[in-house]
Amino acid sequence: MSLRPDVWLTPLNRAEIVHAVILHVFWKKATQSEADSALKVLDRDCAAGIWKQVIFPVGTFARSIDLTRKYGSTLGVRTLDSLHVACALELKAERFWTFDDRQARLAEAVGLDTSA
């Protein structure tokens, strides 16, 4: 991550990361101690500036609704999918990283580069 200093992290992204880590404890794929350790690394990396913390753009919800109306019936996107992509568009991102197939399809449909 330190090789790419402009990787954005919105409050939505951070909430998603914390939820994903804690769900691994729920699913018994990680211990609470492991989760706490992973979240400390996230906090440390944020403090070190590895993630560029940005605010959640004001126009994100309106853009999310527009994306859902345009692509929802064909791509089956969920609310968080359209919010993530809308946020990237509002921030004028050139690249969109995701492990979610629906998010990737929506991002590609609106012209965002999803290649690693």
DOKOL-324751 format. One line per 5 residues: number of its first residue (from 1); their letters; for each residue x negated, y negated, z of C-alpha. Coordinates in nm, 4 decimals. Example, Ala and Ser with C-alpha at 12.3 -4.5 7.8 and 13.67 -1.06 7.14 Angstrom:
// residues 2
1	as	-1.2300,0.4500,0.7800 ~ -1.3670,0.1060,0.7140 $
//
This chain:
// residues 116
1	mslrp	0.0000,0.0000,0.0000 ~ -0.2825,-0.2411,0.0729 ~ -0.3789,-0.2292,-0.2960 ~ -0.0407,-0.3821,-0.3865 ~ -0.0059,-0.6860,-0.1591 $
6	dvwlt	0.3236,-0.8050,-0.3058 ~ 0.5508,-0.5176,-0.2078 ~ 0.8607,-0.6854,-0.0674 ~ 1.0461,-0.5746,0.2412 ~ 1.3878,-0.7261,0.3108 $
11	plnra	1.5803,-0.6724,0.6338 ~ 1.7932,-0.4227,0.4373 ~ 1.4825,-0.2257,0.3370 ~ 1.3551,-0.2224,0.6929 ~ 1.6919,-0.1010,0.8243 $
16	eivha	1.6922,0.1762,0.5635 ~ 1.3410,0.2872,0.6629 ~ 1.4254,0.2980,1.0341 ~ 1.7463,0.4917,0.9637 ~ 1.5603,0.7421,0.7449 $
21	vilhv	1.2950,0.8018,1.0102 ~ 1.5493,0.8451,1.2894 ~ 1.7629,1.0787,1.0769 ~ 1.4612,1.3084,1.0541 ~ 1.4780,1.3406,1.4319 $
26	fwkka	1.8508,1.4182,1.4084 ~ 1.7845,1.6834,1.1421 ~ 1.5078,1.8303,1.3608 ~ 1.2473,1.7652,1.0891 ~ 1.0520,1.5335,1.3201 $
31	tqsea	1.0209,1.4766,1.6925 ~ 1.1112,1.1500,1.8594 ~ 0.7421,1.0988,1.9279 ~ 0.6615,1.1394,1.5582 ~ 0.9383,0.8965,1.4672 $
36	dsalk	0.8150,0.6429,1.7209 ~ 0.4650,0.6764,1.5789 ~ 0.5862,0.6261,1.2212 ~ 0.7839,0.3175,1.3205 ~ 0.4807,0.1757,1.5025 $
41	vldrd	0.2830,0.2137,1.1793 ~ 0.5581,0.0274,0.9940 ~ 0.5502,-0.2517,1.2531 ~ 0.1702,-0.2670,1.2348 ~ 0.1720,-0.2771,0.8554 $
46	caagi	0.4338,-0.5539,0.8587 ~ 0.2265,-0.7551,1.1059 ~ -0.0836,-0.7008,0.8888 ~ 0.0973,-0.8375,0.5848 ~ 0.0862,-0.5135,0.3867 $
51	wkqvi	0.4586,-0.5606,0.3258 ~ 0.5673,-0.9046,0.2097 ~ 0.8656,-0.9719,0.4309 ~ 1.1318,-1.1719,0.2489 ~ 1.4779,-1.2914,0.3420 $
56	fpvgt	1.7883,-1.1269,0.2059 ~ 1.8904,-1.3515,-0.0859 ~ 2.2223,-1.5326,-0.0500 ~ 2.3558,-1.4237,-0.3896 ~ 2.2978,-1.0541,-0.3287 $
61	farsi	2.6531,-0.9596,-0.2308 ~ 2.8122,-1.1353,-0.5299 ~ 2.5563,-0.9748,-0.7624 ~ 2.6219,-0.6363,-0.5986 ~ 2.9929,-0.6674,-0.6719 $
66	dltrk	2.9209,-0.7624,-1.0336 ~ 2.6898,-0.4626,-1.0738 ~ 2.9501,-0.2298,-0.9259 ~ 3.2206,-0.3601,-1.1578 ~ 2.9936,-0.3199,-1.4595 $
71	ygstl	2.8180,0.0102,-1.3784 ~ 3.0028,0.1754,-1.0900 ~ 3.2429,0.3834,-1.2955 ~ 2.9717,0.5210,-1.5233 ~ 2.6771,0.5598,-1.2825 $
76	gvrtl	2.8607,0.6376,-0.9593 ~ 2.6600,0.3834,-0.7631 ~ 2.7260,0.3354,-0.3940 ~ 2.7328,0.0088,-0.2019 ~ 2.3734,0.0372,-0.0813 $
81	dslhv	2.2566,0.1264,-0.4327 ~ 2.4058,-0.1891,-0.5791 ~ 2.2869,-0.4000,-0.2835 ~ 1.9269,-0.2856,-0.3262 ~ 1.9278,-0.3496,-0.6994 $
86	acale	2.1121,-0.6811,-0.6612 ~ 1.8542,-0.7919,-0.4046 ~ 1.5718,-0.7051,-0.6441 ~ 1.7404,-0.9034,-0.9202 ~ 1.7995,-1.2025,-0.6916 $
91	lkaer	1.4315,-1.1950,-0.5919 ~ 1.3379,-1.1717,-0.9615 ~ 1.1515,-0.8447,-0.9123 ~ 0.9734,-0.6925,-1.2077 ~ 0.9393,-0.3448,-1.0604 $
96	fwtfd	1.1801,-0.1399,-0.8484 ~ 1.0633,0.1523,-0.6351 ~ 1.3122,0.4080,-0.5108 ~ 1.3450,0.7775,-0.4353 ~ 1.7182,0.7585,-0.5101 $
101	drqar	1.8275,0.8715,-0.8575 ~ 2.1413,0.6544,-0.8638 ~ 1.9499,0.3444,-0.7622 ~ 1.6893,0.4184,-1.0284 ~ 1.9528,0.4614,-1.3002 $
106	laeav	2.1171,0.1321,-1.2028 ~ 1.7818,-0.0473,-1.1847 ~ 1.6895,0.0828,-1.5283 ~ 2.0306,-0.0159,-1.6675 ~ 1.9670,-0.3783,-1.5676 $
111	gldts	1.6123,-0.3812,-1.7037 ~ 1.4001,-0.3250,-1.3933 ~ 1.0849,-0.1156,-1.4326 ~ 1.1094,0.1959,-1.2133 ~ 0.7776,0.3527,-1.3122 $
116	a	0.5298,0.4089,-1.0305 $
//
